[in-house]
Amino acid sequence: MLTTVVFIVFIALVFDFINGFHDAANSIATVVSTRVLTPLQAVVWAAFFNFVAAFGFGVGVAKTVGKGVVETNVVDQWVILAGLIGAIVWDLITWAWGIPTSSSHALIGGFAGAAVAKAGFGSLIAGGLVKIGAFMILAPLVGLVVGFAMMVLTLNVFRHATPGRVDKIFRRGQLLSAAAYSLGHGTNDAQKTMGIIAVLLFTTGHLGPEFYVPFWVVLAAHAALALGTMTGGWRIVKTMGMRITKLRPVGGFCAETAGAITLLGTAIGGIPVSTTQTISGSIMGVGAIQRFSAVRWGVAGRILWAWILTIPASAIVAAGAWALFRLLGV
């Protein structure tokens, strides 16, 4: 059994790595599209703060994912492996299409789909899923509202400054806002993988009688996410930073700051949210301040459909993987 557990931990870290390069766009799209940093500089900057996030924001999201989605008595290593397969397959498909979707929701959908295939809908924890579902809607809306408000406030504060001076100030400011957003991205997304690894260790008897997240799991998850971010994800960067709306440094600063506020707040509250949806909403809020038509709503609509399909699609793939494991008699 130990060999199987080690293998599944490895697959979970592979998912975390894929999450990093799939969601690298979330961290770097605005700072690259405003030309404050080159793509290489941006991914190094983002990856560093993805890892640093391991040392200050707790494991509330990890506990919610580990104990708040599926009844632990249903979970075994095959449910977890099937869930990871569902999430990885959906992430790779949407990455190939260049569509920003939520790796977090792909993981939750895969985990839930495998559990339902094994034990039916009664295996799901309704309260946890309702909270996650509510923040599927609330997180991008909060990002949009905060991004819009940040942009209004900033434009009023700097209304007498020349465009050149504003650009100069916010080119520097974007380094801070990109770092803050990457901290939020790191603490939110790495914790989902931590939760999956911790529940695997708990249900296979490697944690003892009480559920907790070992520190080596915290470090491993953040390291895998940071390495994935280092690989980039340029297809999705173009969609996020260039196709939704055209951004200047002041807009990039406001979008990243709005995203960081939302992500850090929900992480401290132990609420798993989509970093993709959060930054997308923030960018739309910033774009809408110019005029409503400045946001390319056709691109936004395509992203919305991908958001809607993420949980059911990853759940179906995971259920199929679990059925295959059963057919093979493992």
C-alpha positions in Angstrom: 0.0 0.0 0.0 2.8 2.4 0.8 4.1 2.3 -2.8 0.6 3.1 -4.0 0.3 6.0 -1.6 3.7 7.4 -2.7 2.7 7.1 -6.3 -0.6 9.0 -5.7 1.2 11.7 -3.7 3.5 12.1 -6.8 0.5 12.4 -9.1 -1.0 15.0 -6.8 2.2 17.0 -7.0 2.1 16.6 -10.8 -1.4 18.1 -10.7 -0.1 20.9 -8.6 2.7 21.5 -11.2 0.1 21.5 -14.0 -2.0 23.9 -11.9 1.0 26.2 -11.8 1.6 26.4 -15.5 -2.1 26.4 -16.3 -2.7 29.2 -13.8 0.5 31.1 -14.4 -1.5 33.4 -16.6 -3.5 34.5 -13.5 -0.4 35.7 -11.8 1.5 37.3 -14.7 -1.1 38.2 -17.4 -1.6 41.8 -16.3 2.0 42.6 -15.6 3.1 41.1 -18.9 0.4 42.7 -21.0 1.2 46.1 -19.6 4.9 45.4 -20.4 6.1 46.1 -16.9 7.9 42.8 -16.9 9.0 40.4 -19.7 7.3 36.9 -19.5 10.5 35.4 -18.1 10.8 38.0 -15.4 7.1 37.8 -14.6 7.1 34.0 -14.1 10.2 34.1 -11.9 8.6 36.9 -9.8 5.3 35.0 -9.5 6.9 31.7 -8.7 8.9 33.2 -5.9 5.9 34.6 -4.2 3.9 31.4 -4.9 6.4 29.6 -2.8 6.8 32.3 -0.1 3.0 32.0 0.5 3.8 28.7 2.3 5.0 30.6 5.3 2.1 32.8 6.5 -1.5 32.0 5.6 -2.4 28.8 7.4 -4.1 25.7 5.9 -7.8 26.5 6.2 -8.5 25.9 2.5 -6.6 22.6 2.7 -8.9 21.4 5.6 -12.0 22.5 3.7 -11.0 20.5 0.6 -9.7 17.5 2.7 -12.7 17.2 5.0 -15.5 19.4 3.6 -16.2 17.9 0.1 -16.5 14.1 0.5 -17.2 12.0 3.5 -13.8 10.6 4.6 -15.2 7.1 5.2 -15.8 6.9 1.4 -12.4 8.1 0.4 -9.7 5.6 -0.5 -6.6 5.9 -2.7 -8.5 5.0 -5.9 -11.1 7.7 -5.3 -8.3 10.2 -4.9 -6.3 9.0 -7.9 -9.4 9.0 -10.1 -10.2 12.6 -8.9 -6.7 13.7 -9.8 -6.9 12.1 -13.3 -10.2 14.0 -13.9 -8.7 17.3 -12.9 -5.4 16.8 -14.8 -7.3 15.8 -18.0 -9.6 18.8 -17.9 -6.7 21.2 -17.1 -4.7 19.9 -20.1 -7.7 20.2 -22.5 -8.4 23.8 -21.5 -4.7 24.7 -21.6 -4.5 23.4 -25.1 -7.5 25.5 -26.0 -6.0 28.6 -24.3 -9.1 29.0 -22.1 -8.6 30.1 -18.5 -10.5 27.7 -16.2 -10.3 26.9 -12.6 -7.9 24.1 -11.6 -9.4 24.3 -8.2 -12.9 23.5 -9.4 -11.5 20.8 -11.7 -9.9 19.1 -8.6 -13.1 19.5 -6.5 -15.2 18.2 -9.4 -12.9 15.2 -10.0 -12.8 14.3 -6.3 -16.6 14.6 -6.0 -17.2 12.7 -9.3 -15.0 9.7 -8.2 -16.8 9.6 -4.8 -20.2 9.6 -6.5 -19.1 6.8 -8.8 -18.1 4.7 -5.8 -20.8 5.5 -3.3 -23.5 7.7 -4.8 -24.5 11.3 -4.1 -24.8 10.6 -0.4 -21.0 10.5 -0.2 -20.9 14.3 -0.8 -21.0 16.9 2.0 -23.7 19.3 0.9 -22.6 22.2 3.2 -19.1 22.3 1.8 -20.2 22.1 -1.8 -22.8 24.8 -1.3 -20.1 27.1 0.1 -17.8 26.4 -2.8 -20.6 26.8 -5.3 -21.6 30.1 -3.8 -18.1 31.5 -4.1 -18.0 30.3 -7.7 -20.4 33.2 -8.3 -19.2 35.5 -5.5 -15.4 35.5 -6.1 -15.5 36.9 -9.7 -18.2 39.4 -8.6 -16.2 40.6 -5.6 -13.1 40.8 -7.9 -15.2 42.8 -10.4 -16.6 45.2 -7.8 -13.3 45.7 -6.0 -11.4 46.2 -9.3 -14.0 48.8 -10.5 -13.8 50.6 -7.1 -10.0 50.5 -7.1 -9.9 52.0 -10.6 -12.4 54.8 -9.6 -10.5 55.7 -6.5 -7.1 55.7 -8.3 -8.3 57.8 -11.2 -9.7 60.3 -8.7 -6.6 60.5 -6.7 -4.4 60.9 -9.8 -6.8 63.0 -11.8 -4.4 66.0 -12.0 -1.3 63.9 -12.8 0.0 63.6 -16.4 -0.4 60.2 -18.1 3.4 59.8 -18.2 3.7 60.3 -14.5 0.8 57.9 -13.8 2.4 55.2 -16.0 5.7 55.6 -14.2 4.2 55.3 -10.7 2.1 52.3 -11.5 4.8 50.5 -13.4 6.6 50.3 -10.1 3.3 49.7 -8.2 2.6 46.7 -10.4 5.6 44.9 -9.0 4.0 45.1 -5.6 0.5 44.2 -6.8 1.8 41.3 -8.8 3.6 40.0 -5.8 0.5 40.4 -3.6 -1.6 38.5 -6.2 1.0 35.7 -6.5 0.9 35.3 -2.7 -2.9 35.0 -2.9 -2.6 32.6 -5.8 0.0 30.5 -4.0 -1.8 30.2 -0.7 -5.2 29.4 -2.3 -4.2 27.0 -5.0 -1.4 25.1 -3.3 -3.7 24.4 -0.4 -6.2 22.4 -2.5 -3.4 19.9 -3.3 -2.4 19.9 0.3 -5.9 18.9 1.3 -6.0 16.0 -1.2 -2.6 14.7 0.0 -3.6 15.1 3.6 -6.9 13.2 3.2 -5.0 10.5 1.4 -2.5 10.1 4.2 -5.3 10.3 6.8 -7.6 7.6 5.2 -4.6 5.2 4.6 -3.6 5.5 8.3 -0.4 7.5 7.8 -1.5 10.6 9.9 -2.8 8.9 13.0 -6.3 9.5 14.5 -6.5 13.2 13.8 -6.6 15.0 10.5 -3.9 17.7 9.9 -1.6 18.9 7.2 2.1 18.0 7.7 4.6 20.7 7.0 6.4 18.7 4.4 3.1 18.5 2.5 2.8 22.4 2.7 6.4 22.8 1.3 6.0 20.2 -1.4 2.7 21.6 -2.7 4.1 25.2 -2.8 7.3 24.0 -4.5 5.4 22.1 -7.2 3.0 25.0 -7.8 6.0 27.4 -8.0 7.8 25.2 -10.5 4.7 24.9 -12.6 4.4 28.7 -12.6 8.0 28.9 -13.8 7.1 27.0 -17.0 4.6 29.8 -17.9 1.4 29.2 -19.9 1.5 31.8 -22.7 -1.6 30.6 -24.5 -3.8 31.6 -21.5 -1.7 34.8 -20.8 -2.8 36.1 -24.1 -6.5 35.5 -23.3 -6.3 36.9 -19.8 -4.1 39.9 -20.4 -4.8 40.9 -24.0 -8.2 39.6 -25.2 -10.6 40.4 -22.3 -9.7 44.2 -22.3 -6.7 46.4 -23.0 -4.8 47.3 -19.8 -2.4 50.0 -18.9 -0.1 49.8 -15.8 -2.7 51.6 -13.6 -5.4 49.1 -14.7 -3.0 46.2 -14.1 -2.2 47.5 -10.6 -5.9 47.8 -9.7 -6.9 44.4 -11.2 -4.0 42.6 -9.3 -4.7 44.4 -6.1 -8.4 43.6 -6.3 -7.6 39.9 -7.0 -5.1 39.8 -4.1 -7.6 41.3 -1.6 -10.2 38.7 -2.6 -7.9 35.7 -2.6 -6.1 36.5 0.7 -9.4 37.2 2.4 -11.0 33.9 1.3 -7.8 31.9 2.1 -7.8 33.3 5.7 -11.5 32.3 5.9 -10.7 28.8 4.6 -12.9 29.2 1.5 -11.6 27.5 -1.7 -12.1 29.9 -4.6 -11.0 30.0 -8.2 -8.0 32.3 -8.8 -8.9 32.3 -12.5 -12.4 33.5 -11.9 -11.2 36.1 -9.4 -8.6 37.7 -11.6 -10.9 37.5 -14.7 -13.6 39.4 -12.7 -11.1 42.0 -11.5 -9.8 42.6 -15.1 -13.4 43.0 -16.3 -14.2 45.5 -13.5 -11.1 47.5 -14.5 -12.0 47.4 -18.2 -15.6 48.5 -17.5 -14.5 51.8 -16.0 -13.5 53.0 -19.5 -16.8 52.1 -21.0 -18.9 48.9 -20.9 -17.9 48.0 -24.5 -14.1 48.1 -23.5 -14.6 44.6 -22.2 -14.7 42.0 -24.9 -17.8 40.2 -23.7 -17.6 37.5 -26.4 -14.2 36.3 -24.9 -15.7 36.7 -21.4 -18.7 34.5 -22.5 -16.4 31.8 -23.7 -14.6 31.8 -20.4 -17.9 31.7 -18.6 -19.0 28.5 -20.4 -15.7 26.9 -19.5 -16.3 27.8 -15.9 -19.7 26.2 -16.0 -18.4 23.0 -17.6 -15.3 22.5 -15.4 -16.9 20.7 -12.4 -19.2 18.4 -14.4 -16.5 17.6 -17.1 -13.8 16.8 -14.6 -16.4 14.8 -12.5 -17.3 12.7 -15.5 -13.7 11.9 -16.4 -12.9 11.0 -12.8 -16.0 8.8 -12.6 -14.8 7.0 -15.7 -11.4 6.6 -14.3 -12.8 5.1 -11.1 -15.0 2.7 -13.1 -11.9 1.6 -15.0 -10.0 0.9 -11.8 -12.9 -1.2 -10.6 -13.1 -3.1 -13.9 -9.4 -3.8 -13.6 -10.0 -5.1 -10.1 -7.6 -2.8 -8.2 
